[in-house]
């Protein structure tokens, strides 16, 4: 098991650029299955989840060419749909949660797909009802194979457009339904659709391929099905979660860091939320300058009540950022309530922060109260095991701001979402050693 050995207490300085967006990457890579023509995607992050998804669709028959480390061309001329029924496919798909998003494109283009139970972070129940319900509304049928533990999904009469009101604004669910609907006959209307920048990016890419989609950027999408989609070039957005992670690193270590080319127009409420946490940051064009501060103080509401940060559908705060806000608050002056509404296991890593000296009360699986120490390096080092991507990066941020040397195990979880994180932070002055055990 690989580990990161982190010597905390060092202030960082310099410039850093975020990688391409992980969540967008998984969507647009799957969208290449919708056309036999060449699709070129640039600004792809070189991370484990992306590499594994590319490997999966290559085994399905997609031809790829790695133009450089972050640019790949895809050509899905011939897909071996029989491979979907193999044990090899099921095992590989089960290890990667992003594999669920190949179903929409396969249903749209070939009228059939296989869905094993996908893998991913262990952060609580992550239901797929929205995906299933949307496909069923379009005409898909499901048969569960008890022996193989997978769903056989078919569209025997083709997919047909319809009106649907989603039970939740699921990002991956919306993406999957969109990709199924673009080749369905007739008109599909999706209300309560997710409207995150990554969904907007997917829609814009599909429009360039020939899809007819209106309402992009809103929660009401109208899709007129077409018979054929062609190739395109697509450049991905910067990863807003990595932007938030680097702001957290700068705040936690009292550092002076410039984040370059962050895609400021697509960050939503996140910069303002960091300011309410007390982080001293300025927007300079498309850059964010986090300035060195002696301490930062958490804001309070106008009536004097405790500041609360909770996740919400876009343009609200992403649930992927709350673990970062929580760990940064441990060194701030003041108190804050972190309310993780979506996933019931994402806050369980706080026991390690408590072991490091943080003053945190885990109220229930969804809420944690943090009483900030009001000084840097108030935490002390410890050994930790990363349970998922976002908890892992929060642990790394905590270790960077703590006194002494910490060890974080199971860092393959961090590698799933962050490209060469140790190397990039070391260039800013961090002291991180990767240990292969």
N, C-alpha and C positions, 0 to 999 in steps of 0.2 A: 504494500500500500504506500503510495507516494504521500509526502508531507511537505509542508512549508514551515521552515524555521524562521521566525520573525523576531528580530531585535527591535523592540519598541523604543519610543522616546526621541526619535530623530525628526526634526522639521525638514520638510521637503521644499523644493523650489524648482521651477522650470515650466516648460510647456508640454502639454500632452493632448493628443487627439483621440476621440472615441472611435471605436470600431464600428462597422456596420451593424445594423439592428438584428439581433438574434431572432426575435419573434417575427419580424418581417421576412427574414431569410427563409424560415421554414415554410411560410405561406407561398412565396414566389417561386421557390424551387419546385414545390408540388404543382404549381400552375403550369410549369413547362410540360407537364404530361397532357395538357389540353390540345397541343398542336404537334404535328409532325415536323414543323419547320424549326429553324435554329433560333434559340433564345439565348442572349448573352446577358449575364447578370454581373454587375461590378459592385465593388465595396462589400463583398461578402466577408464576414468574419471567419478567420481560420480557427474555428473552435470545434470541439468534439461533436456536438449535436449536429452541426452543419456537415462535417465530414461523414458522419454516420448516415445521415439522410441521403447525401449524394451517393454513398456506397450502395445504399438500399435500392435507389432507382436505377443505378448502373446495372445491378444484378437483374432488374426487371427488363433491361434492354436499352436503356437510355444511353446514348453516346455522349460523352463529355470531353471537353478539352480545357485544361487548366492554362489559361492565357497568362496569368501571373498568380501570385499568392492569393489575391482577392478578387479575381475575375475568372469566371467559368462560363463556357458555352455549353448548352444542352440541346440535344437533338433526339426527340422521342419518336423517331420514324416508325420503329417496330417495337411494340411492347409484348413480351411473353406473358400473356395473362395466365397461362398454366402454372407459371412459377409462383403465382400468388397462393396456390393450393399446396405448396411444398412446406415441409417442416422447417427448412432453412429460412424461408421467408417469414414464417410465423415467429420463429425465435428472434430474428433480427428486428422485426417490427415491434415485438413486445418490449424490446429494450429501449425504444425511442418513442417518446410521447408524440413527437411531431409526425409520426407515421400515420396518425389518424387523418391527416389532411390530404393523403393521397386518395382517399375514398371518393370525395366529391369529383375530382377530375376523372377518375377511372369510371365512375358511374356515368358521367356526362359523355365521355368519348367511346366507351366500350360496353356500357350497360351492365357492368358487373364489377364487384370488388370483394375483397376479403378484409375483415377487421378483427385481428386478434386484440386481446386486451393490451393497450399500449402501456409503456413504461413512463419514466420521467421522475420528477421530484416526489418525495414522500412527504407531502405537506397537507394531507387530509383528503377528503373525498373530492374528486374532480369528475363530476358526472358528465356523460356524453349525451344526455337526453335531448338537448337542443339540436345537436347534429342529426340524431336519429329521426326526431320529429320532423325536421325540415326536409330530410330526404324522403320520408314517407309522404309528406304533403306533395312532393314533386312526382310521386309515383313509384318509389322504390319499395321493395319487399324484402323482409328479413327472415332468415332461417338460421337458428343457432345449432352449431355442431357441438353436441355435448362431449364427444370423445376428443375432438381436436381443440375445444375451447376457443372457438372463433365464430364470428357472424359471417354468413354467406349472404351478400347483399346484391340484389339484381333489380333491373328495371325492365321486366318482360314486355311491357308496352311502351317503352321509352319514357323519358321524363317530360312532364308537361307543366308549364308555368301556372302559378296560382297566387292567391293572397295569403300571407302568413304573418301572424303577430307572435314574435318570439317571446318565450316565457322569461328569458333573461338576455341581456345584451352581451352574450358570449362572443369573445373575439374570435377564437378558433371556430366556434360554431357558425358565426356569420361568414367567415372566410370560406368554410367548407360548403355552405349552402350557396354562396355566390358562385363558386367554381362549378357546382353542379348545375346551376340555373343558366349560366351563360350559353350553354349548348342545348338547353331544353326548348321545346316548342312553345310558342306563346309568350305571355308576359308574366313575370314573377314580381310581386311586390313584397318587400321585406320591411315590416315595421318593427320598431325597437331593435334595429340593427346596431351592432357596435360601430362606432365611427372613429376609432383610434387612427392616428396617422398611418399606421401600418395597413389597416384596412383600406384607407384612401390610396395608399401606394399600390396595393394589390389591384384595386379597381382601375386606377390610371394605367397600370401595365396591361390589364385585360382590354381596356378600351383601345390602346395602341395596337393590340393584337386583332382588333376587329369587333370586340364585344360592344353591346349597346347598354350602357349603364348611366342612369341619371340619379341625382340626389347625393352624389359623392360628397362626403363630409358631414352628412346629416344622418339621422336615425331612420330615415325613410328612403329605401333604395327601390328603384324600378329598373328591372332588367328585361329587355326584349331579346329573346333567344335568337341566336344566329346558327347557321349550319356549319360554319368553319371558322377557325381562328388561325392566324398566321404568326410569324416570328416577330421579335422585337428586341431592342436593347433596353435594359433597365438598370438604373443606378439606385442603390438602396440608401435610406436615411441613416444618419448616425444613430447609435443605440442610446435612447434617452435614459435607460436604466444604468448604463455605464457612465453617462454624464452625471447622473445623481450619485453614483458610487464614488466618482472622483471628487465631487463637491464634498461628499462625506469624508473622504480621506484627508482633504485639505483642512476641513473644519476640525476633525478629530486630532490632527497633529499640529494645529496652529501654524499652518504652512501658507506660503504664497505661491499659488499655482494658477496658470492660465490654461483654460480648456479651449482648444481651438476647433473651429468648424463644428459646432455643436448642433446646428439646425435649430436655432433659437425659436423660430416660428412654430416649431412642432413639439415644444416642451410643455405646453399647456400651463397648468397651475404650479408645476414643480418649482421653478425658481422663486416664486412668491412664498411658497411654503417653507423653503429653506431660509428665506429672510425672516419669516415669523419665528423660526427656530433660533434666530439670532446670528446667522451666518452672514458675514460681511462680504458681499459679492456685487460686482458690477458687470453689466452687459456692455461689451465693446464690439459693435458690429455683430458678427456671428460667433464671437468669443465670449467666454465668461471668465472674469478675473476674480478668483477667491483670494482676498487679501489677508495677510497675517494679522491676527488679532491676539490680544492678551487673554481675552475670554469672550464668550458670547452669551447673551442673555435671552432666554425664551420670552416671547411676547405673551400677552394674555388677552382675553376677549375684552370688549369695551366695558362690560359689566364687572370686570375683575375676576371672572371665573377662569379655571385652569384651561390652558390651550389643549385642544384635541386635534389629532391628525387621524383621519380615517380614509380608507380606500373607497373609490367611487368610480362608476363608468366615466370614460373620457367625456369632457376634459378634466374630470376630477383626478385625484392622486392615484397613481397606479399601485396596486397591492404589492408589486415587486419592490417598491421603494420603502415600505414601512419598516422593514428590518434595519435599513440604513438610518432612517430617522430615529429609530429607537436607540441605536448604539451611539449616535452623535449626541443625543440628549443626555447621555450619562455624564458628560463633561461640561454641560452648559449650566448656567445659573438659572434656576427655576425648575418648574415641574411641568410635565406634559402627560397626557393620556394617549396611548397608541391603541387604536381600535381597528383590528384586522377583521373585517366583516366576512370576507370570502372564504378563507381557508382556516380550518380549526386547529391545524397543527403547526402553523408557521411561527408561532411565538414560543414554542417549547425550547428553543435554543437559549432563551434568556437565563436558564439555570447556570450556563457557563459564564455569562456576564456577571451574574450574582457571585459566582466563585471568584471572579476577578475583582470584586469589591464594588460592583455597581449596586445602586439602591433602586431596585425594581420590585414592584409588587405585581405578580401575575394574578390578575383578578379572576380570570376564567380563560378558556382556550382562545378567546377572541380579543381580550383586552389586557393591557399592561400599563401600569402607572410608573413613570420614571421620575425620580427626584434627583435632579442634576447636582453634581458635586461643586460646580462653579470653578473648576480649575483643571488645567491640563495634566495628563499623566496620573490621574487619580486611580486608574485601574492598575492591577499588577498582573504579571504574566501567569499563564497556565497552559495546560494541554487540552486540546479540543478536537472533536471529530465533526466534520461538516456533514449535516444531514441533507442539505439541498443547496442549490446554486446561491440563492439570496441570503440564506443564513450563513453560508460559507463566506461570502464577501463581507457580511457584517462582522463575522469573527475575525477576518483579516484586518478590517478597519480598526476593530477593538485592539487587536494585537499591536498594530502600528502606533496606537496612541497610549499603550500601556508601558509601565516600567518593567524592564527585564526582557527575557527571551521566551516566547511562546512557541508551541508546536501545534500546527493544525493538520490533522490527518484526513484521509479520504478526500484529497483535493481534486480528484477527478471530477467531483461535483462542481467545483469552481471552474475547472477547465471546460466543462460543458458550455459555459456561458461567457467566459472571459478569455480573450486571446493573450497568451504570454503575459499574464498579469504581473508575475514576479519580475520579469525582465523590464517591463515598462515602468514599474514603480521604482525599481532600483536605479534607473536613469535619472530619476528625480531626487535621489538621495536616500531611498529606503534601504534597509539592510534585511534582505530576504534570501534565504538559501532553499533551493528545492532539493529534497532528499528522496531518492528512489530506494525503497526498502524491499 
